[in-house]
Amino acid sequence: MTITLGAHASKFSALLLLVLPIACSESTPWEAPEPGYYDDNNPIEISGVGVRVEGALTGLEIATGSGVIDNDSDQLEYGDENYTLTNLNGGVPAPGDSFIYSDSAGATVQIFPELFAGEYNYVLPVQFSYEVGGVEYATIGFVGIQTETQHVPVSGTAIYTGDAYGAAANISAEFGYENGSSIIFVDFSAGIADVMLNQFTVFVNESVIGDVPFDTIQITSMTVSGNTFTGGQLTTILNGSTVNFTGANTDSDSSGMFFGFDDGSAIPDEVAGVTYAIGGAGGLIFQFIAD
């Protein structure tokens, strides 16, 4: 099914400029779900992962969330370890291609169903924003119907292809990376996932540029644990050679989730995740999604 949860590179850049988580367990026997298991439930339990900005001038971190959406009433409950948005009045339509849920405290969950070119049935891009104790938080990432742990294979491999999007900034410019491609290779036997993001159109001040600081992001040896994959080594690449875009004292992290199930292939149907890096010379935030 297509989940009915429902903007641009400037949103990534704006968050980025504010600041310039074991191998697959075999203890749970693998089993395939009944056909259509992930398609017909309502209300729907949802999960999410994103990069969270905490406050105006502090760091980036990976954040996960969970909640429930009722497609009949358009009501949503969604939160992380800091805050839970409970929407009692249904969704609030917004102009363009986005959709917003809000509550009386001013928190918002904004969905961007048209952000990526591909068609994805179980996961969508999202921005979750709220305030706690006078501190503003904003998380950019994904939310959807996560594959249950017992339905994630413990053997075999899979290749997922899809889309990528993000932003980078250093002392000289803000770069919008749009319309990119993603390849995610998962070795379920070894409990490892590798991610490649490239083929971007890169913008500075809304103009396409050819002289880019890097053209590829590679994340190697992410650890698959149940229905998530995390960690790994992030590398920025230009014309096949490693470049250090973020400089010294770089902090980085990456995380992804499996969503839905492909009955024909007997593997999770889709994957989505986020990565960030920030150091003395610059920072970046990227999203990737694939099926």
Secondary structure, DSSP 8 states (H G I E B T S, - for coil): --------HHHHHHHHHTT------SSS------TTTTTS-SSEEEEEEEEEEETTT--EEEEEEEEEEETTTTEEEEE-SS-EEE-SS--EE-STT-EEEE-TTS-EEEE-TTSSSS--SSEEEEEEEEEETTEEEEEEEEEE-B--GGGS-SSSEEEEEEEEEEEEEESS-EEEEEEEEEEEEEETTTTEEEEEEE--EEEETTEE-SS-S-SEEEEEEEEEETTEEE--EEEEEETTEEE-SS-SS-EEEEEEEEES-BTTTTB-SEEEEEEEEE-SSEEEEEEEEE-
